Amino acid sequence: MKFTKAGIIGAIVLIGLLLLATVVSLLKSDTNHRLASATVDLSRHLVYASYHFEKDDKIIHIGVQPLWIFEGNVAEIMKRDNLLQERLARLGLEIRLHSFLKGDDINFFIRRGDLHGGMLGDMPTLTLAAEADVVIPALVDRGFNSIVAAGFVLVRDLKGLRIGYPFGSFSHHALLEALSADGLTERHVDLRPMDVTEIPEAFRKGEIQVFAAWEPAVSIARKKNPKGVVIHRSRYLGFMVFRKNLLDNHPDAVREILASEIRALRWIQHDGHNLNQSSEWALEAGKVLTGGGMEISAEQSDQIIAQGNDMNLVPLIPAGALQDNGHLHREFTFLKNLGRIAKTSAWDVVVRKFDRDLTAEVLAQPGKYRLDEFDYDTGRRR
């Protein structure tokens, strides 16, 4: 059989087109998988299927994350805040705080209209703000993301290593920024996306050699694999987020919830026992949520908070975080590039949803909001 020059060239072009089509198909499949995972009906989730969100204008539903140190501590204190319940009752309202595994899950139920708000990390906050009518008035945490390796290495030495990380999280963003600062890109490493709860066991088994995550996953992983060394740290922010219609319909209730958060932060600082008590509550809530132990003690949680989280937090959102090309703007751009936020979404629209004045107003009136009075279900009143 004779092959003409034109025929050979045509065959090469055809093969090239077939290969290109295959690559595009794989990329589209990966994108569709991510989109599908983001739109799974979580109301049927094993954990959430039993949750009941009463469709009652008099009940406020808020999502929280007990597996997140230090937000879980604050949320568990607020659950027990008798002053919050009392003051909302005067407004004819009640509040329910529901536990979730992660911020994306909370966002699902906010979008559905089941939740009126939640405590979210910076990435879920930005994702929600880009597509929903929300207001973001306060911080709930300012902690650290860590990159941990099985042995001391520099970031520039991670080339070719297997790295676990929660896709689309602030840890994902911090990991890529750290790699970029040392001249590396995603192509230089073997990235392994996984849920943060899967990271400790994967690190123990050697399935990953490095990971990026937050507490308590970092401490649990290092307990499972004592060779773990923190080689890089970066700050993250956590926020209190409300649907805008809650603020419009019940502005006083939103302020009372913010007052409860401020009380929780002050109560933790009141004496050492309070921090430990809140850690015990959060660990118990995490155990109930996951159906298993947390593999970390309340004392270890206290130590993590004392070393890495800002429990002296004044929950005002730092103005610098909202600047163009600042911390949140860079994360917003990152999420757009990942396809987690629509390309048409504008930063100037999102940034206007952060309202620093609400929390400042509550802080300026400690007597009115009883910010220094503590009445929790411990039976201790001050």
DODRENKOL-920130 format. One record per residue (C-alpha): residue number from 1; residue in three letters; x, y, z. Coordinates in steps of 0.001 Angstrom, whole numbers, plus 500000, padded with zeros to 6 digits. Example, Ala and Ser with C-alpha at 12.3 -4.5 7.8 and 13.67 -1.06 7.14 Angstrom:
+-----+-----+--------+--------+--------+
|   k |   r |   east |  north |     up |
+-----+-----+--------+--------+--------+
|   1 | ALA | 512300 | 495500 | 507800 |
|   2 | SER | 513670 | 498940 | 507140 |
+-----+-----+--------+--------+--------+
//
This chain:
+-----+-----+--------+--------+--------+
|   k |   r |   east |  north |     up |
+-----+-----+--------+--------+--------+
|   1 | MET | 500000 | 500000 | 500000 |
|   2 | LYS | 501352 | 503398 | 499010 |
|   3 | PHE | 501012 | 506466 | 501230 |
|   4 | THR | 501080 | 509890 | 499670 |
|   5 | LYS | 502687 | 512809 | 501457 |
|   6 | ALA | 499305 | 514543 | 501662 |
|   7 | GLY | 497731 | 511409 | 503087 |
|   8 | ILE | 500362 | 511112 | 505810 |
|   9 | ILE | 499958 | 514769 | 506767 |
|  10 | GLY | 496202 | 514319 | 506846 |
|  11 | ALA | 496504 | 511301 | 509112 |
|  12 | ILE | 498787 | 513192 | 511509 |
|  13 | VAL | 496337 | 516084 | 511635 |
|  14 | LEU | 493444 | 513683 | 512284 |
|  15 | ILE | 495327 | 511959 | 515102 |
|  16 | GLY | 496163 | 515349 | 516603 |
|  17 | LEU | 492525 | 516385 | 516480 |
|  18 | LEU | 491449 | 513136 | 518117 |
|  19 | LEU | 493987 | 513615 | 520914 |
|  20 | LEU | 492845 | 517212 | 521427 |
|  21 | ALA | 489221 | 516108 | 521573 |
|  22 | THR | 490128 | 513477 | 524172 |
|  23 | VAL | 491930 | 516022 | 526360 |
|  24 | VAL | 489036 | 518489 | 526087 |
|  25 | SER | 486587 | 515711 | 526964 |
|  26 | LEU | 488615 | 514785 | 530046 |
|  27 | LEU | 488836 | 518404 | 531167 |
|  28 | LYS | 485108 | 518871 | 530630 |
|  29 | SER | 484432 | 515668 | 532545 |
|  30 | ASP | 486552 | 516905 | 535458 |
|  31 | THR | 484774 | 520265 | 535419 |
|  32 | ASN | 481386 | 518584 | 535271 |
|  33 | HIS | 482400 | 516340 | 538166 |
|  34 | ARG | 483290 | 519368 | 540263 |
|  35 | LEU | 480053 | 521127 | 539348 |
|  36 | ALA | 478045 | 517987 | 540049 |
|  37 | SER | 479699 | 517578 | 543447 |
|  38 | ALA | 478835 | 521180 | 544212 |
|  39 | THR | 475170 | 520638 | 543317 |
|  40 | VAL | 474560 | 517276 | 545015 |
|  41 | ASP | 471295 | 517258 | 546980 |
|  42 | LEU | 472752 | 517388 | 550484 |
|  43 | SER | 469297 | 517220 | 552040 |
|  44 | ARG | 469667 | 513441 | 551501 |
|  45 | HIS | 473145 | 513338 | 553036 |
|  46 | LEU | 473575 | 510713 | 555734 |
|  47 | VAL | 474248 | 513438 | 558327 |
|  48 | TYR | 471731 | 516057 | 557207 |
|  49 | ALA | 468757 | 513912 | 556179 |
|  50 | SER | 467405 | 514061 | 559747 |
|  51 | TYR | 467761 | 517851 | 560037 |
|  52 | HIS | 464515 | 519769 | 560303 |
|  53 | PHE | 464383 | 523421 | 559308 |
|  54 | GLU | 461001 | 524721 | 560423 |
|  55 | LYS | 459508 | 527071 | 557832 |
|  56 | ASP | 458508 | 529547 | 560486 |
|  57 | ASP | 459200 | 533265 | 560278 |
|  58 | LYS | 459828 | 533236 | 564023 |
|  59 | ILE | 462734 | 530768 | 563941 |
|  60 | ILE | 466256 | 531700 | 562788 |
|  61 | HIS | 468437 | 528842 | 561507 |
|  62 | ILE | 472234 | 529264 | 561487 |
|  63 | GLY | 474851 | 526772 | 560246 |
|  64 | VAL | 478052 | 526207 | 562259 |
|  65 | GLN | 481130 | 523944 | 562020 |
|  66 | PRO | 482223 | 522186 | 565238 |
|  67 | LEU | 485128 | 520494 | 563401 |
|  68 | TRP | 486736 | 523914 | 562889 |
|  69 | ILE | 488929 | 525227 | 565702 |
|  70 | PHE | 488227 | 528022 | 566895 |
|  71 | GLU | 484863 | 528722 | 565260 |
|  72 | GLY | 483448 | 525575 | 566822 |
|  73 | ASN | 484227 | 526895 | 570312 |
|  74 | VAL | 482429 | 530177 | 569651 |
|  75 | ALA | 479407 | 528440 | 568131 |
|  76 | GLU | 479017 | 526021 | 571043 |
|  77 | ILE | 479105 | 528884 | 573541 |
|  78 | MET | 476454 | 530744 | 571550 |
|  79 | LYS | 474246 | 527639 | 571578 |
|  80 | ARG | 474217 | 527886 | 575362 |
|  81 | ASP | 473728 | 531663 | 575600 |
|  82 | ASN | 470634 | 532180 | 577735 |
|  83 | LEU | 470840 | 535944 | 577197 |
|  84 | LEU | 470593 | 535450 | 573428 |
|  85 | GLN | 467534 | 533236 | 573807 |
|  86 | GLU | 465945 | 535672 | 576241 |
|  87 | ARG | 466537 | 538756 | 574118 |
|  88 | LEU | 465371 | 537080 | 570912 |
|  89 | ALA | 462239 | 535901 | 572723 |
|  90 | ARG | 461414 | 539541 | 573459 |
|  91 | LEU | 461476 | 540055 | 569693 |
|  92 | GLY | 459175 | 537057 | 569243 |
|  93 | LEU | 462000 | 534961 | 567783 |
|  94 | GLU | 463981 | 531771 | 568444 |
|  95 | ILE | 467325 | 530594 | 567092 |
|  96 | ARG | 468622 | 527154 | 566095 |
|  97 | LEU | 472322 | 526452 | 565456 |
|  98 | HIS | 472874 | 523401 | 563230 |
|  99 | SER | 476197 | 521550 | 562889 |
| 100 | PHE | 477745 | 520943 | 559456 |
| 101 | LEU | 480884 | 519229 | 558193 |
| 102 | LYS | 482097 | 522124 | 556034 |
| 103 | GLY | 481261 | 525577 | 554722 |
| 104 | ASP | 480170 | 524427 | 551261 |
| 105 | ASP | 477482 | 522295 | 552938 |
| 106 | ILE | 476209 | 525328 | 554851 |
| 107 | ASN | 476104 | 527286 | 551598 |
| 108 | PHE | 473912 | 524614 | 550012 |
| 109 | PHE | 471277 | 525037 | 552711 |
| 110 | ILE | 471520 | 528835 | 552651 |
| 111 | ARG | 470882 | 528779 | 548895 |
| 112 | ARG | 467865 | 526515 | 549444 |
| 113 | GLY | 466451 | 528959 | 551955 |
| 114 | ASP | 466716 | 526522 | 554893 |
| 115 | LEU | 469385 | 528515 | 556722 |
| 116 | HIS | 469366 | 532243 | 557421 |
| 117 | GLY | 473138 | 532364 | 557740 |
| 118 | GLY | 476255 | 530624 | 558906 |
| 119 | MET | 479827 | 530730 | 560115 |
| 120 | LEU | 482036 | 530271 | 557060 |
| 121 | GLY | 485676 | 530292 | 556052 |
| 122 | ASP | 486817 | 532923 | 553573 |
| 123 | MET | 486400 | 530764 | 550447 |
| 124 | PRO | 482772 | 529661 | 551093 |
| 125 | THR | 482014 | 533243 | 552140 |
| 126 | LEU | 483279 | 534647 | 548838 |
| 127 | THR | 481563 | 531929 | 546812 |
| 128 | LEU | 478230 | 532660 | 548476 |
| 129 | ALA | 478658 | 536447 | 548271 |
| 130 | ALA | 479276 | 536192 | 544525 |
| 131 | GLU | 475889 | 534609 | 543870 |
| 132 | ALA | 473533 | 535384 | 546767 |
| 133 | ASP | 472110 | 538450 | 548475 |
| 134 | VAL | 473970 | 538311 | 551785 |
| 135 | VAL | 475534 | 540592 | 554368 |
| 136 | ILE | 478863 | 539806 | 556062 |
| 137 | PRO | 479193 | 541857 | 559259 |
| 138 | ALA | 481790 | 540107 | 561459 |
| 139 | LEU | 484803 | 537861 | 561847 |
| 140 | VAL | 484429 | 534598 | 563748 |
| 141 | ASP | 488035 | 533452 | 563506 |
| 142 | ARG | 491499 | 534483 | 562432 |
| 143 | GLY | 493692 | 531406 | 562346 |
| 144 | PHE | 496444 | 529667 | 560422 |
| 145 | ASN | 496577 | 527398 | 557420 |
| 146 | SER | 499602 | 525076 | 557522 |
| 147 | ILE | 501609 | 523165 | 554946 |
| 148 | VAL | 502968 | 520003 | 556573 |
| 149 | ALA | 505600 | 517652 | 555154 |
| 150 | ALA | 506837 | 514230 | 556307 |
| 151 | GLY | 510206 | 515588 | 557365 |
| 152 | PHE | 511771 | 519020 | 557166 |
| 153 | VAL | 511989 | 520351 | 553633 |
| 154 | LEU | 511759 | 523779 | 552056 |
| 155 | VAL | 508761 | 524659 | 549919 |
| 156 | ARG | 510992 | 524740 | 546849 |
| 157 | ASP | 511893 | 521095 | 547542 |
| 158 | LEU | 508277 | 519890 | 547154 |
| 159 | LYS | 508758 | 519294 | 543420 |
| 160 | GLY | 507339 | 515911 | 542417 |
| 161 | LEU | 505811 | 515166 | 545839 |
| 162 | ARG | 502232 | 514016 | 546492 |
| 163 | ILE | 500326 | 516867 | 548176 |
| 164 | GLY | 496867 | 516516 | 549723 |
| 165 | TYR | 494571 | 519538 | 550013 |
| 166 | PRO | 490843 | 520401 | 550174 |
| 167 | PHE | 489936 | 521612 | 546672 |
| 168 | GLY | 488786 | 525235 | 546477 |
| 169 | SER | 489576 | 525970 | 550142 |
| 170 | PHE | 491775 | 528688 | 551595 |
| 171 | SER | 494359 | 525919 | 552114 |
| 172 | HIS | 494307 | 525234 | 548374 |
| 173 | HIS | 494892 | 528917 | 547645 |
| 174 | ALA | 497611 | 529252 | 550308 |
| 175 | LEU | 499388 | 526170 | 548943 |
| 176 | LEU | 499487 | 527549 | 545392 |
| 177 | GLU | 500663 | 530963 | 546627 |
| 178 | ALA | 503473 | 529323 | 548634 |
| 179 | LEU | 504543 | 527242 | 545631 |
| 180 | SER | 504470 | 530294 | 543363 |
| 181 | ALA | 506607 | 532309 | 545792 |
| 182 | ASP | 509300 | 529628 | 545456 |
| 183 | GLY | 509069 | 529402 | 541676 |
| 184 | LEU | 506861 | 526293 | 541475 |
| 185 | THR | 503477 | 525732 | 539820 |
| 186 | GLU | 500817 | 523019 | 539972 |
| 187 | ARG | 502673 | 521191 | 537193 |
| 188 | HIS | 505739 | 520722 | 539411 |
| 189 | VAL | 503885 | 518748 | 542119 |
| 190 | ASP | 501390 | 515883 | 542338 |
| 191 | LEU | 498212 | 517480 | 543719 |
| 192 | ARG | 495709 | 515161 | 545417 |
| 193 | PRO | 492358 | 516863 | 546206 |
| 194 | MET | 490494 | 515349 | 549186 |
| 195 | ASP | 488190 | 516278 | 552043 |
| 196 | VAL | 490051 | 517739 | 555002 |
| 197 | THR | 488777 | 514876 | 557191 |
| 198 | GLU | 490559 | 512373 | 554891 |
| 199 | ILE | 493958 | 514058 | 555121 |
| 200 | PRO | 495240 | 512691 | 558478 |
| 201 | GLU | 494769 | 509045 | 557508 |
| 202 | ALA | 496178 | 509589 | 554001 |
| 203 | PHE | 499249 | 511209 | 555590 |
| 204 | ARG | 499646 | 508305 | 558017 |
| 205 | LYS | 499478 | 505748 | 555200 |
| 206 | GLY | 501966 | 507662 | 553050 |
| 207 | GLU | 499411 | 508172 | 550290 |
| 208 | ILE | 500419 | 511830 | 550477 |
| 209 | GLN | 503816 | 513167 | 551512 |
| 210 | VAL | 502686 | 516739 | 552117 |
| 211 | PHE | 499358 | 518398 | 552865 |
| 212 | ALA | 497778 | 521810 | 553319 |
| 213 | ALA | 495015 | 522131 | 555926 |
| 214 | TRP | 493814 | 523853 | 559079 |
| 215 | GLU | 493242 | 522753 | 562665 |
| 216 | PRO | 492418 | 520258 | 564038 |
| 217 | ALA | 493335 | 518251 | 560910 |
| 218 | VAL | 496952 | 519439 | 561202 |
| 219 | SER | 497396 | 518234 | 564789 |
| 220 | ILE | 495522 | 514970 | 564172 |
| 221 | ALA | 497700 | 514225 | 561127 |
| 222 | ARG | 500914 | 514960 | 563013 |
| 223 | LYS | 499747 | 512713 | 565840 |
| 224 | LYS | 499185 | 509889 | 563336 |
| 225 | ASN | 502527 | 510563 | 561627 |
| 226 | PRO | 505038 | 512072 | 564097 |
| 227 | LYS | 507409 | 512869 | 561207 |
| 228 | GLY | 505063 | 515688 | 560182 |
| 229 | VAL | 506714 | 519125 | 560209 |
| 230 | VAL | 504986 | 522465 | 559571 |
| 231 | ILE | 507021 | 524083 | 556791 |
| 232 | HIS | 504770 | 527034 | 555967 |
| 233 | ARG | 501921 | 528957 | 557608 |
| 234 | SER | 499532 | 531631 | 556383 |
| 235 | ARG | 496573 | 533449 | 557871 |
| 236 | TYR | 492951 | 532780 | 557048 |
| 237 | LEU | 489752 | 534583 | 558069 |
| 238 | GLY | 486356 | 533205 | 559076 |
| 239 | PHE | 483123 | 535173 | 558880 |
| 240 | MET | 479571 | 535443 | 560173 |
| 241 | VAL | 477268 | 535600 | 557148 |
| 242 | PHE | 473518 | 536337 | 557004 |
| 243 | ARG | 470992 | 536358 | 554220 |
| 244 | LYS | 470166 | 539988 | 553502 |
| 245 | ASN | 466440 | 539458 | 554026 |
| 246 | LEU | 467107 | 538441 | 557647 |
| 247 | LEU | 468762 | 541809 | 558270 |
| 248 | ASP | 465965 | 543615 | 556416 |
| 249 | ASN | 463181 | 541846 | 558323 |
| 250 | HIS | 464838 | 541456 | 561738 |
| 251 | PRO | 467655 | 544017 | 562115 |
| 252 | ASP | 467529 | 543874 | 565923 |
| 253 | ALA | 467850 | 540072 | 565879 |
| 254 | VAL | 470985 | 540228 | 563735 |
| 255 | ARG | 472520 | 542663 | 566211 |
| 256 | GLU | 471622 | 540366 | 569114 |
| 257 | ILE | 473349 | 537443 | 567368 |
| 258 | LEU | 476447 | 539579 | 566862 |
| 259 | ALA | 476276 | 540568 | 570550 |
| 260 | SER | 476176 | 536877 | 571481 |
| 261 | GLU | 479324 | 536237 | 569452 |
| 262 | ILE | 481095 | 539124 | 571192 |
| 263 | ARG | 480012 | 537787 | 574596 |
| 264 | ALA | 481354 | 534335 | 573666 |
| 265 | LEU | 484753 | 535786 | 572776 |
| 266 | ARG | 484884 | 537757 | 576038 |
| 267 | TRP | 483741 | 534781 | 578112 |
| 268 | ILE | 486538 | 532632 | 576711 |
| 269 | GLN | 489049 | 535222 | 577872 |
| 270 | HIS | 487432 | 535559 | 581306 |
| 271 | ASP | 489384 | 532629 | 582781 |
| 272 | GLY | 491268 | 529539 | 581634 |
| 273 | HIS | 488440 | 527169 | 582500 |
| 274 | ASN | 486130 | 528811 | 579977 |
| 275 | LEU | 488389 | 528061 | 577015 |
| 276 | ASN | 488698 | 524438 | 578105 |
| 277 | GLN | 484943 | 524155 | 578619 |
| 278 | SER | 484266 | 525503 | 575139 |
| 279 | SER | 486777 | 523034 | 573663 |
| 280 | GLU | 485009 | 520153 | 575403 |
| 281 | TRP | 481673 | 521322 | 573999 |
| 282 | ALA | 483082 | 521648 | 570473 |
| 283 | LEU | 484736 | 518211 | 570575 |
| 284 | GLU | 481512 | 516634 | 571807 |
| 285 | ALA | 479556 | 518358 | 569020 |
| 286 | GLY | 482124 | 517077 | 566510 |
| 287 | LYS | 481765 | 513557 | 567886 |
| 288 | VAL | 477984 | 513705 | 567522 |
| 289 | LEU | 478315 | 515083 | 563986 |
| 290 | THR | 480779 | 512448 | 562736 |
| 291 | GLY | 479691 | 509513 | 564865 |
| 292 | GLY | 483258 | 508988 | 566086 |
| 293 | GLY | 485983 | 510384 | 568288 |
| 294 | MET | 487890 | 513534 | 567356 |
| 295 | GLU | 491363 | 512039 | 568083 |
| 296 | ILE | 492294 | 515181 | 569983 |
| 297 | SER | 491748 | 516227 | 573613 |
| 298 | ALA | 490215 | 519427 | 574931 |
| 299 | GLU | 493617 | 520359 | 576361 |
| 300 | GLN | 495266 | 519927 | 572960 |
| 301 | SER | 492523 | 522049 | 571416 |
| 302 | ASP | 493200 | 524745 | 574037 |
| 303 | GLN | 496888 | 524701 | 573147 |
| 304 | ILE | 496167 | 524990 | 569424 |
| 305 | ILE | 493916 | 527974 | 570033 |
| 306 | ALA | 496403 | 529672 | 572350 |
| 307 | GLN | 499212 | 529265 | 569816 |
| 308 | GLY | 497497 | 529746 | 566497 |
| 309 | ASN | 494083 | 531371 | 566734 |
| 310 | ASP | 493215 | 534875 | 567799 |
| 311 | MET | 490991 | 534334 | 570816 |
| 312 | ASN | 491523 | 537999 | 571724 |
| 313 | LEU | 489560 | 538643 | 568569 |
| 314 | VAL | 487569 | 541825 | 568200 |
| 315 | PRO | 485239 | 540608 | 565453 |
| 316 | LEU | 485631 | 543689 | 563264 |
| 317 | ILE | 486558 | 542776 | 559709 |
| 318 | PRO | 489974 | 544356 | 558970 |
| 319 | ALA | 489604 | 547102 | 556381 |
| 320 | GLY | 492863 | 546019 | 554763 |
| 321 | ALA | 491416 | 542602 | 553933 |
| 322 | LEU | 488822 | 544293 | 551702 |
| 323 | GLN | 491232 | 546370 | 549634 |
| 324 | ASP | 491782 | 545848 | 545940 |
| 325 | ASN | 494504 | 543199 | 545476 |
| 326 | GLY | 494271 | 542423 | 549191 |
| 327 | HIS | 493852 | 539014 | 550851 |
| 328 | LEU | 490186 | 538482 | 549950 |
| 329 | HIS | 490453 | 539987 | 546471 |
| 330 | ARG | 493243 | 537537 | 545586 |
| 331 | GLU | 491162 | 534635 | 546855 |
| 332 | PHE | 488175 | 535917 | 544865 |
| 333 | THR | 490273 | 535918 | 541682 |
| 334 | PHE | 491556 | 532434 | 542518 |
| 335 | LEU | 487991 | 531107 | 542855 |
| 336 | LYS | 487016 | 532680 | 539533 |
| 337 | ASN | 489973 | 530986 | 537851 |
| 338 | LEU | 488889 | 527647 | 539367 |
| 339 | GLY | 485362 | 528110 | 538047 |
| 340 | ARG | 483867 | 528211 | 541555 |
| 341 | ILE | 482716 | 531788 | 540936 |
| 342 | ALA | 481198 | 532991 | 537662 |
| 343 | LYS | 483578 | 534865 | 535362 |
| 344 | THR | 481022 | 537708 | 535215 |
| 345 | SER | 481091 | 538227 | 538982 |
| 346 | ALA | 482576 | 541602 | 539955 |
| 347 | TRP | 484764 | 542232 | 543020 |
| 348 | ASP | 483248 | 545675 | 543636 |
| 349 | VAL | 479796 | 544057 | 543976 |
| 350 | VAL | 481044 | 541356 | 546359 |
| 351 | VAL | 483065 | 543699 | 548573 |
| 352 | ARG | 479991 | 545873 | 549217 |
| 353 | LYS | 478386 | 542917 | 550995 |
| 354 | PHE | 480927 | 543223 | 553828 |
| 355 | ASP | 479381 | 545558 | 556426 |
| 356 | ARG | 481819 | 546564 | 559173 |
| 357 | ASP | 479406 | 549118 | 560658 |
| 358 | LEU | 476970 | 546600 | 562164 |
| 359 | THR | 479522 | 545041 | 564509 |
| 360 | ALA | 481051 | 548448 | 565305 |
| 361 | GLU | 477597 | 549668 | 566324 |
| 362 | VAL | 477112 | 546744 | 568730 |
| 363 | LEU | 480599 | 547126 | 570207 |
| 364 | ALA | 479955 | 550829 | 570818 |
| 365 | GLN | 476948 | 550022 | 573064 |
| 366 | PRO | 478137 | 547395 | 575585 |
| 367 | GLY | 475433 | 548293 | 578100 |
| 368 | LYS | 472555 | 548066 | 575656 |
| 369 | TYR | 473728 | 544680 | 574329 |
| 370 | ARG | 474983 | 543388 | 577719 |
| 371 | LEU | 478315 | 542422 | 576224 |
| 372 | ASP | 479965 | 541786 | 579596 |
| 373 | GLU | 477179 | 539705 | 581159 |
| 374 | PHE | 477501 | 535935 | 580847 |
| 375 | ASP | 474683 | 533455 | 581408 |
| 376 | TYR | 475390 | 530037 | 579966 |
| 377 | ASP | 474094 | 526537 | 580621 |
| 378 | THR | 477114 | 525801 | 582826 |
| 379 | GLY | 474997 | 527279 | 585624 |
| 380 | ARG | 477597 | 529939 | 586285 |
| 381 | ARG | 476444 | 533531 | 586017 |
| 382 | ARG | 478677 | 536626 | 586072 |
+-----+-----+--------+--------+--------+
//
